[in-house]
Amino acid sequence: MIIWIIFISLVTFALILDLGIFNRKPHEIKTKEAAIWTSIWVACAILFSGIIFLSFKNNWIANPTNLTPTNAVLKYITGYLIELSLSVDNIFIIALIFSSFHIPKKYQHEVLFYGVLGAIVFRALMIFFGVALITKFSWMIYVFGVFLILTALKMLFSHNQQKDPHEFKIYKWIAKVYPVTTTVEGDKFFIVKNGVKYATPLFVALIIIELTDVFFAIDSIPAILAITADPFIVFSSNILAIMGLRSMFFLIVGMLEKFKYISYSLVVILLFVGIKMIISHQVEIPEWLSLGVIVVSLAGGMLASKLLGKAKRE
């Protein structure tokens, strides 16, 4: 239990430092700053694998699945890479939302900050119930597996179809509950004009991003549960990945067009994980193979994007 308290305390402390000190004043996140913070978060995630190793070696945490320290680290890294890779698709949607609602770049970090807060709460609940379902009903792993395969097929045949956020039902619902201003009012989420309370585009973008993350979590959490049902590994790998998502967004949002074929990598990863879940009771796939499939899929997508993109330009 103590390791849970320490981890959650460190995440809370990092969030306080983020908005309270480093980003107290709204400003545009440049590529250099985003690269530094992305490197810091990736380094923290890698170093945390040492904590995972020590926790399982010294029995600092409950080990219901009887993992060895080395196997626990492999599962943690695999889960982290799955969440990080699936976040790439999320970045496409976030960029579209910011563009559609004309959110200035200097306010985008603040919106993402509050989005992460909500994501941590929602994902904690989804992980808790997901682990409980798999633990109590072993057949649920087949349901999750089929769901991931269907998600991969849907992504394969509709990855180029982007919907205008103004068409989302949640946007229309917000507009009915609160009048929505058409312009951004500084870093405010609500304003009052002539005694009437208005929601600003920042608030609308935040809510849509929050719900988008929930929908993506419906895909990513079952994918990590295919690797392990250990709640601490699932939670820590998931949270550390989304903590670094904000800086990664500002780092790669301008490069998304260069990696057009990365979506096919995500399809391969989801298909592999889905099949792994379905055959898990009959065939045990080693963690090094799972990790290898993820790395090769991502590298293949990036290489294909570079080579095919270059061929088209020529």
C-alpha positions as CSV (number, residue, x, y, z in Angstrom):
1,M,0.0,0.0,0.0
2,I,2.9,2.4,0.8
3,I,4.2,2.2,-2.8
4,W,0.7,3.3,-4.0
5,I,0.7,6.3,-1.7
6,I,4.3,7.3,-2.7
7,F,3.5,7.0,-6.5
8,I,0.2,9.0,-6.2
9,S,2.0,11.7,-4.0
10,L,4.8,12.0,-6.6
11,V,2.3,12.4,-9.5
12,T,0.4,15.0,-7.5
13,F,3.6,16.9,-6.6
14,A,4.6,16.9,-10.3
15,L,1.3,18.3,-11.4
16,I,1.5,21.1,-8.7
17,L,5.0,22.0,-9.9
18,D,3.8,21.9,-13.5
19,L,1.0,24.5,-13.4
20,G,2.0,26.2,-10.1
21,I,5.6,27.0,-11.0
22,F,6.9,26.0,-14.4
23,N,3.8,27.0,-16.4
24,R,2.1,29.5,-14.0
25,K,2.0,32.1,-16.8
26,P,0.3,31.0,-20.1
27,H,2.8,30.8,-22.9
28,E,3.3,29.0,-26.2
29,I,5.2,25.7,-25.7
30,K,8.1,25.8,-28.2
31,T,9.6,22.6,-29.8
32,K,12.8,22.9,-27.6
33,E,10.8,23.2,-24.4
34,A,8.5,20.3,-25.4
35,A,11.5,18.1,-26.3
36,I,13.1,18.8,-22.9
37,W,9.9,17.9,-21.0
38,T,9.2,14.9,-23.2
39,S,12.8,13.6,-22.5
40,I,12.3,14.2,-18.7
41,W,9.0,12.3,-18.6
42,V,10.4,9.4,-20.7
43,A,13.4,9.3,-18.4
44,C,11.2,9.2,-15.4
45,A,9.2,6.4,-16.8
46,I,12.3,4.4,-17.6
47,L,13.8,5.1,-14.1
48,F,10.5,4.0,-12.6
49,S,11.1,0.5,-13.9
50,G,13.8,0.3,-11.3
51,I,11.2,1.0,-8.6
52,I,9.0,-1.7,-10.1
53,F,11.9,-4.1,-9.9
54,L,12.7,-3.3,-6.3
55,S,9.0,-3.3,-5.3
56,F,8.5,-6.9,-6.6
57,K,11.9,-8.1,-5.3
58,N,11.4,-6.8,-1.8
59,N,7.7,-7.5,-1.6
60,W,6.9,-3.8,-1.1
61,I,3.6,-4.4,-3.0
62,A,1.0,-7.1,-3.3
63,N,1.9,-9.6,-6.0
64,P,-1.4,-11.4,-6.8
65,T,-0.1,-12.7,-10.1
66,N,3.3,-14.0,-8.7
67,L,5.5,-12.0,-11.0
68,T,9.2,-12.2,-10.8
69,P,11.0,-8.8,-10.6
70,T,12.4,-9.1,-14.2
71,N,9.0,-10.1,-15.6
72,A,7.3,-7.3,-13.8
73,V,9.7,-4.8,-15.4
74,L,9.1,-6.2,-18.9
75,K,5.3,-6.0,-18.4
76,Y,5.6,-2.5,-17.2
77,I,7.7,-1.3,-20.1
78,T,5.4,-3.1,-22.6
79,G,2.4,-1.5,-21.0
80,Y,4.0,1.9,-21.1
81,L,4.9,1.6,-24.8
82,I,1.4,0.4,-25.7
83,E,-0.2,3.4,-24.0
84,L,2.4,5.8,-25.5
85,S,1.9,4.4,-29.0
86,L,-1.9,4.5,-28.8
87,S,-1.7,8.1,-27.6
88,V,-0.4,9.1,-31.1
89,D,-4.0,8.8,-32.4
90,N,-5.2,10.8,-29.5
91,I,-2.8,13.6,-30.5
92,F,-4.4,13.8,-33.9
93,I,-7.8,14.4,-32.3
94,I,-6.6,16.9,-29.8
95,A,-4.9,18.9,-32.5
96,L,-8.2,18.9,-34.5
97,I,-10.1,20.1,-31.4
98,F,-7.7,23.0,-30.7
99,S,-7.8,24.0,-34.4
100,S,-11.6,23.8,-34.7
101,F,-12.2,26.0,-31.6
102,H,-9.3,28.4,-32.4
103,I,-7.6,27.9,-29.1
104,P,-4.4,30.0,-29.0
105,K,-1.2,28.0,-28.5
106,K,-0.3,29.7,-25.2
107,Y,-3.5,28.4,-23.6
108,Q,-3.3,24.8,-24.9
109,H,-1.0,23.6,-22.2
110,E,-3.5,24.7,-19.5
111,V,-6.4,22.9,-21.2
112,L,-4.3,19.7,-21.5
113,F,-3.2,20.0,-17.8
114,Y,-6.8,19.9,-16.6
115,G,-7.5,17.2,-19.1
116,V,-4.7,15.0,-17.5
117,L,-6.3,15.6,-14.1
118,G,-9.6,14.2,-15.3
119,A,-7.9,11.4,-17.2
120,I,-6.1,10.2,-14.1
121,V,-9.4,9.9,-12.2
122,F,-11.3,8.2,-15.0
123,R,-8.5,5.8,-15.9
124,A,-8.1,4.8,-12.2
125,L,-11.7,3.8,-12.1
126,M,-11.6,2.0,-15.4
127,I,-8.4,0.1,-14.4
128,F,-10.0,-0.9,-11.1
129,F,-13.1,-2.3,-12.7
130,G,-11.2,-3.8,-15.6
131,V,-8.8,-5.7,-13.3
132,A,-11.8,-6.7,-11.1
133,L,-13.7,-8.1,-14.1
134,I,-10.8,-10.1,-15.5
135,T,-9.9,-11.4,-12.0
136,K,-13.5,-12.5,-11.2
137,F,-14.6,-13.5,-14.7
138,S,-11.8,-15.1,-16.6
139,W,-13.9,-15.2,-19.8
140,M,-13.9,-11.3,-19.9
141,I,-10.4,-11.5,-21.4
142,Y,-12.1,-12.9,-24.6
143,V,-14.5,-10.0,-24.7
144,F,-11.7,-7.5,-24.4
145,G,-9.8,-9.4,-27.0
146,V,-12.6,-9.3,-29.6
147,F,-13.2,-5.6,-28.7
148,L,-9.6,-4.7,-29.5
149,I,-9.7,-6.6,-32.8
150,L,-12.9,-4.9,-33.9
151,T,-11.3,-1.5,-32.8
152,A,-8.3,-2.3,-35.0
153,L,-10.4,-3.1,-38.0
154,K,-12.5,0.1,-37.5
155,M,-9.3,2.1,-37.3
156,L,-8.0,0.4,-40.4
157,F,-11.0,1.3,-42.5
158,S,-11.8,4.7,-41.1
159,H,-8.5,6.3,-40.0
160,N,-8.8,9.1,-42.5
161,Q,-12.3,10.1,-41.5
162,Q,-12.0,13.0,-39.1
163,K,-15.3,14.4,-37.6
164,D,-15.7,18.1,-36.9
165,P,-15.8,18.6,-33.1
166,H,-18.7,21.1,-33.6
167,E,-20.8,18.1,-34.7
168,F,-20.1,16.2,-31.5
169,K,-23.3,15.7,-29.4
170,I,-21.5,16.9,-26.3
171,Y,-20.8,20.3,-28.0
172,K,-24.5,20.7,-28.8
173,W,-25.5,19.6,-25.2
174,I,-23.1,22.2,-23.7
175,A,-24.5,24.9,-26.0
176,K,-28.0,24.1,-24.6
177,V,-27.0,24.2,-21.0
178,Y,-24.7,27.3,-21.2
179,P,-24.4,29.9,-23.9
180,V,-21.0,29.5,-25.5
181,T,-18.9,32.4,-26.6
182,T,-17.4,32.4,-30.1
183,T,-14.1,33.9,-29.0
184,V,-11.5,32.9,-26.4
185,E,-11.6,35.1,-23.3
186,G,-8.0,34.8,-22.1
187,D,-7.4,31.7,-20.0
188,K,-10.9,31.7,-18.5
189,F,-13.2,28.7,-18.8
190,F,-16.4,30.7,-17.9
191,I,-17.2,34.4,-18.1
192,V,-20.2,36.5,-17.0
193,K,-21.7,39.1,-19.4
194,N,-24.7,41.2,-18.4
195,G,-25.5,38.7,-15.6
196,V,-25.4,35.7,-18.0
197,K,-22.9,33.0,-17.5
198,Y,-21.1,31.8,-20.7
199,A,-18.8,28.9,-21.3
200,T,-15.8,29.8,-23.4
201,P,-14.2,27.7,-26.2
202,L,-11.5,26.6,-23.7
203,F,-14.1,24.9,-21.5
204,V,-15.8,23.2,-24.5
205,A,-12.4,22.0,-25.8
206,L,-11.5,20.7,-22.4
207,I,-14.8,18.6,-22.1
208,I,-14.4,17.2,-25.6
209,I,-10.8,16.3,-25.0
210,E,-11.7,14.7,-21.6
211,L,-14.4,12.5,-23.3
212,T,-12.1,11.7,-26.2
213,D,-9.5,10.4,-23.7
214,V,-12.2,8.2,-22.0
215,F,-13.0,6.7,-25.4
216,F,-9.3,6.1,-26.1
217,A,-8.9,4.6,-22.7
218,I,-11.6,2.1,-23.6
219,D,-9.1,0.8,-26.2
220,S,-5.8,1.2,-24.3
221,I,-6.7,-0.2,-20.9
222,P,-7.9,-3.6,-22.3
223,A,-4.7,-3.6,-24.3
224,I,-2.5,-3.2,-21.2
225,L,-4.7,-5.7,-19.3
226,A,-3.7,-8.2,-22.0
227,I,-0.1,-7.8,-20.8
228,T,-0.8,-8.0,-17.1
229,A,-3.7,-7.9,-14.6
230,D,-1.4,-6.5,-11.9
231,P,-3.2,-3.2,-10.9
232,F,0.0,-1.3,-9.9
233,I,1.8,-2.0,-13.2
234,V,-1.3,-1.2,-15.2
235,F,-1.9,2.0,-13.3
236,S,1.6,3.3,-13.1
237,S,2.5,2.6,-16.8
238,N,-0.8,4.2,-17.9
239,I,-0.5,7.3,-15.7
240,L,3.2,8.0,-16.6
241,A,2.4,7.7,-20.3
242,I,-0.5,10.2,-20.1
243,M,1.6,12.5,-17.9
244,G,4.1,12.8,-20.8
245,L,1.4,13.2,-23.4
246,R,1.1,17.0,-23.0
247,S,4.8,17.7,-23.8
248,M,4.7,15.0,-26.5
249,F,1.7,16.7,-28.1
250,F,3.6,20.0,-28.5
251,L,6.7,18.1,-29.7
252,I,5.1,16.0,-32.5
253,V,1.9,17.8,-33.4
254,G,3.9,19.6,-36.2
255,M,5.4,16.3,-37.4
256,L,2.1,14.3,-37.6
257,E,1.9,14.8,-41.4
258,K,5.3,13.2,-41.7
259,F,4.1,10.0,-40.1
260,K,1.0,9.3,-42.0
261,Y,1.4,5.5,-41.8
262,I,1.9,5.3,-38.1
263,S,-1.9,4.6,-37.8
264,Y,-1.2,1.2,-39.5
265,S,1.3,0.5,-36.7
266,L,-1.5,1.0,-34.2
267,V,-3.7,-1.4,-36.1
268,V,-1.0,-4.1,-36.0
269,I,-0.5,-3.5,-32.2
270,L,-4.2,-3.7,-31.4
271,L,-4.7,-6.8,-33.6
272,F,-1.7,-8.5,-31.9
273,V,-2.8,-7.6,-28.4
274,G,-6.4,-8.7,-29.2
275,I,-5.3,-12.1,-30.5
276,K,-3.0,-12.5,-27.5
277,M,-5.9,-12.0,-25.2
278,I,-8.1,-14.5,-27.0
279,I,-5.4,-17.3,-27.0
280,S,-4.0,-16.4,-23.6
281,H,-5.5,-19.5,-21.9
282,Q,-4.0,-21.8,-24.5
283,V,-0.8,-20.1,-25.6
284,E,1.6,-18.1,-23.4
285,I,3.3,-15.4,-25.5
286,P,6.6,-14.3,-23.8
287,E,6.9,-10.6,-22.8
288,W,10.0,-10.1,-25.0
289,L,8.0,-11.0,-28.1
290,S,5.1,-8.6,-27.1
291,L,7.6,-5.8,-26.6
292,G,9.4,-6.7,-29.9
293,V,6.1,-6.6,-31.9
294,I,5.3,-3.1,-30.5
295,V,8.7,-1.7,-31.2
296,V,9.0,-3.2,-34.7
297,S,5.4,-2.0,-35.6
298,L,6.1,1.5,-34.6
299,A,9.5,1.6,-36.3
300,G,7.9,0.1,-39.4
301,G,5.2,2.8,-39.5
302,M,7.8,5.6,-39.1
303,L,10.1,4.1,-41.8
304,A,7.2,3.6,-44.2
305,S,6.1,7.2,-43.7
306,K,9.6,8.4,-44.4
307,L,10.3,6.3,-47.4
308,L,6.8,6.5,-49.1
309,G,6.6,10.2,-48.3
310,K,10.0,10.7,-49.9
311,A,9.0,8.6,-53.0
312,K,5.8,10.7,-53.5
313,R,7.8,14.0,-53.3
314,E,10.1,12.7,-56.0
